[in-house]
Amino acid sequence: MELVEIEIKLKIKDKKSKIRKSPTMLNLEKNKKIQRGGSAEFSGFTLIELLVAITIFLVVMTIAAEIFMMGMGGAKRLYGRQNALDSARFIMESMAKEIRMSTITSASGDLTTLDIKSSKLSPSGIHYVFAANSITRQQDGSSVVALNPSEVQITGVHFIVGKYGTTLQQPRVTIIMKVRNVTAVPDQQVEINLQTTISSRGYAQ
């Protein structure tokens, strides 16, 4: 009888040990450790870790925003430069075309106005005037027209007229100007210096 009782007790102990080592019992033990302040494999973030993560995120976003704004500023500066160049090219080409096919009636010297007489227009008188950051064109009997758009300023304009006392040399005019785009942001402002010399096909008499 004693041997039978001993065997029964051993079997009961084996069953209890298996129950304690089961996955369900292990999970219950982990949960108890977490509730008591112990460490576990899947425990949450601490307050310090969250603050560090938020700080790093804000720093990265600030740097990204600054890079984006710098890129936008560079694009606007490039657009302003291209706009100024296009306006200057139009002004130079339109004046050069008329000066070549006209007779220069302005006297020799460094001038802010230029008078020419066209051989293909009627009335033939054409006047270029620099005033108030702009170049204007006026044909006799017509209204004054600005050659540059409002977002582009023209400064430092000089018409240097050269005439010669012989019919073998063509009169010429050198045009000097500064072209600048109009913007409220100084870093996006672009100023371009231009100079060209145009010869008239109308010989001096």
C-alpha positions in Angstrom: 0.0 0.0 0.0 2.8 2.4 0.8 4.4 1.9 -2.6 1.1 2.6 -4.3 0.7 5.9 -2.4 4.2 7.0 -3.2 3.6 6.4 -6.9 0.4 8.3 -6.8 2.1 11.3 -5.1 4.9 11.3 -7.7 2.4 11.3 -10.6 0.6 14.3 -9.0 3.8 16.2 -8.6 4.7 15.6 -12.3 1.3 16.9 -13.4 1.7 20.1 -11.3 5.2 20.8 -12.7 3.9 20.4 -16.3 1.0 22.8 -15.6 3.4 25.4 -14.2 5.7 25.2 -17.3 2.8 25.5 -19.8 2.8 28.6 -22.1 -0.3 29.9 -20.4 1.3 29.9 -17.0 4.5 31.6 -18.5 2.4 34.4 -20.0 0.6 34.9 -16.7 4.0 35.2 -15.0 5.2 37.8 -17.5 2.1 39.9 -17.0 2.5 39.8 -13.3 6.1 41.0 -13.7 5.0 43.9 -15.9 2.3 44.9 -13.4 4.9 44.9 -10.6 7.3 47.1 -12.5 9.5 44.4 -13.8 11.0 44.3 -17.4 9.5 42.2 -20.2 10.4 41.8 -23.9 7.4 43.8 -25.2 7.3 46.6 -22.6 6.3 50.2 -23.7 8.5 53.3 -24.3 9.5 55.5 -21.4 8.7 59.2 -21.3 12.4 60.1 -22.0 12.5 57.9 -25.1 9.3 59.6 -26.4 10.7 63.1 -25.8 14.0 62.2 -27.6 12.1 60.7 -30.6 9.9 63.8 -30.9 12.9 66.1 -30.7 14.7 64.3 -33.5 11.6 64.4 -35.6 11.2 68.1 -35.2 14.9 68.8 -36.0 14.6 66.7 -39.2 11.4 68.5 -40.3 13.0 71.9 -39.6 16.0 71.0 -41.8 13.7 69.7 -44.5 11.6 72.8 -44.5 14.7 75.1 -44.7 16.0 73.1 -47.7 12.6 73.3 -49.4 12.5 77.1 -48.9 16.0 77.5 -50.2 15.1 75.6 -53.3 12.0 77.7 -53.8 14.1 80.9 -53.4 16.6 79.7 -56.0 13.8 78.8 -58.4 12.3 82.3 -58.1 15.7 83.9 -58.6 16.2 81.9 -61.7 12.8 82.8 -63.0 13.5 86.5 -62.3 16.8 86.3 -64.1 15.2 84.7 -67.1 12.4 87.2 -67.2 14.9 90.1 -67.1 17.0 88.5 -69.9 13.9 88.0 -72.1 12.8 91.6 -71.6 16.3 93.0 -72.3 16.5 90.8 -75.4 13.2 92.2 -76.7 14.2 95.8 -76.0 17.6 95.5 -77.7 16.3 93.6 -80.7 13.4 96.0 -81.4 15.6 99.1 -81.1 18.4 97.6 -83.1 16.0 96.7 -85.9 14.6 100.2 -86.2 18.0 101.9 -85.8 19.6 99.9 -88.6 16.9 100.8 -91.0 16.7 104.5 -89.9 18.8 107.7 -89.9 20.0 108.9 -86.5 18.9 112.5 -86.1 20.2 113.0 -82.5 23.4 114.9 -82.1 26.6 113.1 -81.2 27.2 112.6 -77.4 26.2 110.7 -74.3 22.4 111.0 -74.2 19.3 109.7 -72.4 17.1 110.2 -75.4 17.6 108.9 -79.0 15.8 110.3 -82.1 15.8 108.5 -85.4 14.0 108.9 -88.7 12.6 105.7 -90.2 12.6 105.1 -93.9 9.7 102.7 -93.7 7.2 104.4 -91.4 5.0 107.4 -91.7 5.2 109.6 -89.7 8.9 108.7 -89.8 10.0 110.3 -86.5 10.7 107.8 -83.6 11.9 108.8 -80.1 13.4 106.6 -77.5 13.4 108.1 -74.0 14.8 106.8 -70.7 12.8 108.0 -67.6 11.5 106.6 -64.3 13.2 103.2 -64.6 11.8 102.6 -68.0 12.5 103.0 -71.8 9.6 104.4 -73.8 9.1 104.6 -77.6 7.0 107.2 -79.3 6.3 107.6 -83.0 5.3 111.1 -84.2 1.6 111.5 -83.7 1.3 108.4 -81.5 1.1 107.8 -77.8 4.1 106.8 -75.6 4.6 103.1 -75.1 6.9 101.5 -72.5 9.1 98.8 -73.9 9.8 97.0 -70.6 7.1 95.2 -68.5 6.2 96.5 -65.0 8.0 93.6 -63.3 11.3 94.6 -64.9 13.2 97.9 -64.3 15.6 99.6 -66.6 18.3 101.8 -65.1 21.5 103.5 -66.1 20.5 103.9 -69.8 22.9 105.8 -72.1 22.7 106.3 -75.8 26.2 107.2 -77.0 25.8 108.5 -80.5 28.8 108.7 -82.8 28.7 110.6 -86.1 31.5 111.2 -88.5 32.2 114.0 -90.9 32.5 111.8 -93.9 29.9 109.9 -96.0 32.1 106.8 -96.0 31.4 106.0 -92.3 28.2 104.9 -90.8 26.8 106.7 -87.7 26.4 104.4 -84.8 24.9 104.3 -81.3 26.0 102.4 -78.3 23.3 101.4 -75.9 24.2 100.8 -72.2 21.6 99.7 -69.7 21.0 97.8 -66.5 18.1 95.4 -66.3 16.7 94.4 -62.9 13.7 92.3 -61.9 11.2 93.7 -59.4 10.8 91.6 -56.3 10.1 92.2 -52.6 12.8 89.8 -51.5 16.3 91.2 -51.9 18.0 87.8 -52.2 15.8 87.0 -55.3 16.7 90.3 -57.1 18.9 90.0 -60.2 20.7 92.8 -62.0 22.2 92.4 -65.5 24.5 94.9 -67.3 24.0 95.1 -71.1 25.8 96.9 -73.8 25.5 96.8 -77.6 26.6 98.9 -80.5 24.3 99.4 -83.6 25.3 100.9 -86.9 22.7 102.9 -88.9 22.5 102.2 -92.6 21.7 105.9 -93.2 25.1 107.5 -94.0 25.8 111.0 -92.7 25.3 113.7 -95.3 
